[in-house]
Amino acid sequence: MKAKFVDWFTIKDFGALWDGVLGQDTLSLTWRDIGLFDGSGVARPVYMCN
């Protein structure tokens, strides 16, 4: 089977949320870099893949 798909939770990182409300807790570290775009809005390399 040849298929391409994208699966993501959010388009932009939750870095500010992790720094603030989540208090940089290691259990919530997943939320820091979860987006297709970083906290500044710059596309991550994976976003450019074909």
C-alpha positions as CSV (number, residue, x, y, z in Angstrom):
1,M,0.0,0.0,0.0
2,K,1.4,3.4,-1.0
3,A,-0.1,6.1,1.1
4,K,0.9,9.5,2.5
5,F,-0.8,11.1,5.5
6,V,-0.3,13.7,8.1
7,D,-1.3,13.3,11.7
8,W,-0.7,16.2,14.1
9,F,-2.5,17.5,17.2
10,T,-1.9,21.2,16.6
11,I,-0.3,23.4,13.9
12,K,1.8,25.6,16.2
13,D,4.0,24.7,19.2
14,F,2.7,25.2,22.7
15,G,6.1,26.5,24.0
16,A,4.5,29.4,25.8
17,L,2.0,27.1,27.5
18,W,4.8,24.8,28.6
19,D,6.9,27.7,29.9
20,G,3.9,29.3,31.8
21,V,0.9,27.2,32.9
22,L,2.6,23.8,32.7
23,G,5.6,25.1,34.6
24,Q,8.2,23.3,32.4
25,D,7.1,20.0,34.0
26,T,8.8,17.0,32.4
27,L,5.5,15.1,32.2
28,S,4.1,17.8,29.9
29,L,7.3,18.2,27.8
30,T,5.5,16.6,24.8
31,W,3.5,19.8,24.4
32,R,6.5,22.0,24.0
33,D,7.4,21.1,20.4
34,I,4.3,19.4,19.0
35,G,3.4,21.7,16.1
36,L,4.2,21.8,12.4
37,F,5.4,25.4,13.1
38,D,7.6,26.5,16.0
39,G,6.5,29.1,18.5
40,S,7.7,31.9,16.2
41,G,5.6,30.6,13.3
42,V,8.6,29.2,11.3
43,A,7.8,25.9,9.5
44,R,9.6,22.9,10.8
45,P,11.6,20.7,8.3
46,V,8.9,18.0,8.5
47,Y,6.3,20.4,7.1
48,M,8.3,20.7,3.9
49,C,8.5,16.9,3.3
50,N,6.8,15.5,0.2
